[in-house]
Amino acid sequence: MPDAPAVFYVGNVLPDLLSVSGDGRLRQRHVAQPAADIDADLMRGLRLHLATDQRFHGHPAFSAANAQAGDLLRSVPFETPLRRVFFLAHAFVEIALDGLLLHQSPGLVEDFYAPFSDCDLAAVVTEIGALTESAGPLLGLARVLEGFLEARYLQHYATGDGMASALSRVARRAGLSDLFASDTDRAILACCFDTYLPHLVAIGPELLTPPALSLWYNSGEFS
């Protein structure tokens, strides 16, 4: 949808940012029958994200990619032995897919961040608060949005080091701050990403195909 408004693209990213903000999570019930005054293009972006998540995480190719990533991580002699490998493998695959996209289309970084500059983010935060029936302003989401735009993490995913840093951040947020903490372990993790990326080339298009438009764009229903 190259002609979609900026708020549509921002909405397509927001569920992930909300989930790490401490201000709750967006659920299917929130987008099923929203109030009429919620921006329709924002809603379409949110629905696309949720429908894509549903398709992506339930896809057999994703399960196979997770298993392969888990086997790779378990086979590597990290200085600090890994735990919660299933969780780490899940995040590893998602980060590696982002890295694959950037390898194939470096210009995606600017395309990804541009809508945020063209959107009234304060209004979006207010609308998300109304949509989730928050008791107060979503200050956590506002801070996460500010940091997200300032850090522009995605631009670093084109390298093994950048992807390793991303998984290290995920591990810290999950209470696994001792993992990948040493320079040696981060270097090993970067090599894992570089080794794994070619394996995604064959299944990447299958995983990255969006769900049917009827699930999220033209219909007010979401299942």
N, C-alpha and C positions, 0 to 999 in steps of 0.2 A: 504494500500500500504506500507507494512513494508520495502520494498527495495527501496523506492523512495529517491532521493537525499535530503540532508538537506534543500536546497533552496526551494524545493516544500513545506515543512512544514512551513518554514518561510513565504513563499508567502501566505499560508492559513491563517496566523494571521495578515498580514500587513494591509489589508483594515481597520481594527478596529484601529490599531495604527496610521495610517495616519489620520483618522478622528478626533483624539484627539490631533494631533500634531500642528494644525493650518496651515498645508501645503496643505489643500484641501482634497478632497475625491476621491476615486476610483469609477468610474462609469462603467456601462456595455460597453459604447462606447469605453472606453480605452482598453478593452480586446478583443473586437470583432475582430479587424484586426490589431494587433500590428506590429511594424517593425520587420523585420526578425532577427535583431541582439539582440532582447530581449530574455533572457534565457527561453527556452521552459518549463523547469520544474517550474520556477518561475511563468510563465503564467498559468500552470495547477493548481498551488496552489491558485493563485488569482481567477481563474475561479471557483474552488471548493468553495471558500468562498462565492462568489457572488451567485452561484447557490444554495448553502445551505441556505443563508439568504433569498433568494426568496421563497424557499420551506418552511422554518421554520416559517417565519413571516406570511405567508399566510395560514398556517395550522389551521384548526378549533380547534384542541387541544390547540394550542398556544393562540387563542382568549379566549377559556374557562379558561385556566390557568391564563391569565391576569385578567379576570373578578373575578376569585376566589381570586387572590392575592390582587386586589383592594378592594374587600369586607373585607378581613382580615385587611388590613392597615387602612381602614376607621373605623373599629370596635374598634380599640385600642386607648385608651386615652393618646396620646403623649402629653408631656408638651407643645411643640410647635405644634399647629395644622398643619396637612399636607395640602399641595396644590399641584396641578399638579399630582394628584394621578394616573391618567392613565399612565403618563410618568414613575412615580416611580414604578408602578406595572410591567410595561414592563421590566425595568431593574432588578427588584426583581426576576422575573421568570428566566431570563437569568443567574443571579448569583446563584440562587438556583439550577438550572440544573448543573452548574459547581460543586457546592457543592455535589450534588447527585453523580456525577461521581467520585469525590474524595472519598466519603464514600464507594463506591463500588470497586474502584481500586486506592488505595493510591499511587501506583507507577507511576501513570499518570503524576505527577508533574515533575519527572525527565525526563520522556519520552517527555514531552511537551517542556522543556527548552533545552534539549540536542542539537537539531539541530541548535540552535542559536550559540552554541559554535563551530560548525563545518562549519559555513557559513561565507563568506566574506560579512559582513553587510554593509560596506562602498560601495561595488560594487552594492549591492541590492538597497541601497538608491539612488545611481546614476541612476540605471535602472528605478526605480519608477519615478524619476524626468523626465526621457526621455519619459516614457510611458504616463505621465500626461501632458507632454509638459510644464513643469514648466519653468518659466523665470529665475530661479536661483537655487542654491543648496538647497535641502530640509533639512535645518538646524534643523527645528522643529522635523522632523521625526527622524533625527539622535539622538537628545537629548532624545526623547521619547523612542527610542530603548535602549539607554544606561540606562535610569531610569527603564525601564521595566525589563531588565535583572538583574539590581542591586537589585531591591525591591522584585522580584519574588513573586508578590502578590498572585498568584494562590495557593501557598502552604498554605495560611491562610484560603482558602475557605472551608476547611473541618470542620470548627467550625462555630457556630452561630455568635460568636463575629467577626470572620474574614469576614463572609458574610456581617454583619452589617457595618463593616468598609469600605467594598467595595462599598456598596450602599451610604454611607456617602460621599465617594469621587465622585461618580457619581453626587450626589446632588450638591456638591460644584462646579463642572465643569459646571453645568447647572444654576448657579446663585442662588441656594437654600442653601446657606451656613449656614443659621440659623436652618435648619432641621437636626435633629439627632446630634445637637451640644453638648447637655448635656450628661453626663454619664448615666443619667436615661433613656433618649430617646434611646441612643445606646443599652442599656441593654434590653429595651422593643423590639427594632427592632431585636436584636439577638434572643429573644424568638419567635418572629414572624417567623423567618427563621426556627428555630427548630420545630415549630408547623407545618409549611407548607411543609417541606421536605418530610414527608411520603406521602403526597397527590400526589407528582410527581412520585412516584415509578411506578404506573400503566401506566402513559402516557409518561414517560421519553423515553422508547425505541421508541415509535412512533415519538416523536419529534426529536430524535437524529439520526434517520435513514438518511444516506446521500442520495442526489439525484442520479438519474441514471447516470452512468458513461458517457454515450454519451453526457450529457449536458456539461461536463467540461474537460474530459481527452483526449479522442481520437479525438474529433472534434475541429476544429478551430472556430466553430460557438458557439455563446452563445445567448440564447433567454430569 
